[in-house]
Amino acid sequence: MNRWLLLAVAASVGLSACSKKEETAAPAAVAPAPVAPAAAPTVSAATPNSGKVIELLQGGGYTYAEVETGNGEKVWLAGGQIDIKVGDAVQWGDAAVMTNFASKSLGRSFDRILFVNAWGPVGAAITGVAPHGTAPMGQQAPMPTPQAAQPAQTAPANVGEVKSVISGGGYTYLEVLKGDKTVWVAAPETAAKAGDTVSWSDGMVMTNFTSSSLNRKFDEIIFASAVKIGK
């Protein structure tokens, strides 16, 4: 009987030791992984009319910025003065492309530059240039959304009769009689002639602009994204 009692005690001690070993080997509870902070907004190739500022210049009431788009393309932009810095992501609306543009205020030339009618930091309201000299150059008019910078329906006030036409550098320059005032309007090449009625959407007003392709200076000229022939 003593022998059976000893065997029972030994078995009990063995089971207890195994139980403690299993408890010791049990894995500790895994702490939840820390949540990574949200990444800052970035410009992707799918974001239209946007890029990261890599160089910045100010002059003549304008902000000039070289930006790199999401697909790696680098382009120079010019528009109404805005508060941005190198490294910021910016977005813009319509633009007039100019080649071989010389900026007297900066003392440099640009092989290709886009003059935008509205722009600003990505995620913020964009800023537009007041049309047709209704406000001093550099004064900014807020636009609530990027869509406001898209081609708008032609305003009846922006209509006139063509007095003369000059072409150069991929642009058509129109001398237009608008009411009792003569204005110059530039737009991508357009088949217009003297006597035509033309209309245009709001554009960027430039003063003391010198066209290297025409070798001519304009006291004031409106760069429109497009002009329409006829009423």
JONOR-V904275 format. One record per run of one state. SS is the DSSP state (alpha for helix, beta for strand, coil for the rest). FROM is the first residue (numbers start at 1). TO is the last residue. Records with the same first field share a line. If there is no record, write none. Layout:
SS = FROM-TO  FROM-TO
This chain:
coil = 1-1  26-49  60-61  69-73  81-88  93-94  104-107  117-117  122-125  130-130  134-139  144-145  150-158  169-170  179-180  189-196  201-203  212-215  224-226  230-231
alpha = 2-25  131-133  146-149
beta = 50-59  62-68  74-80  89-92  95-103  108-116  118-121  126-129  140-143  159-168  171-178  181-188  197-200  204-211  216-223  227-229
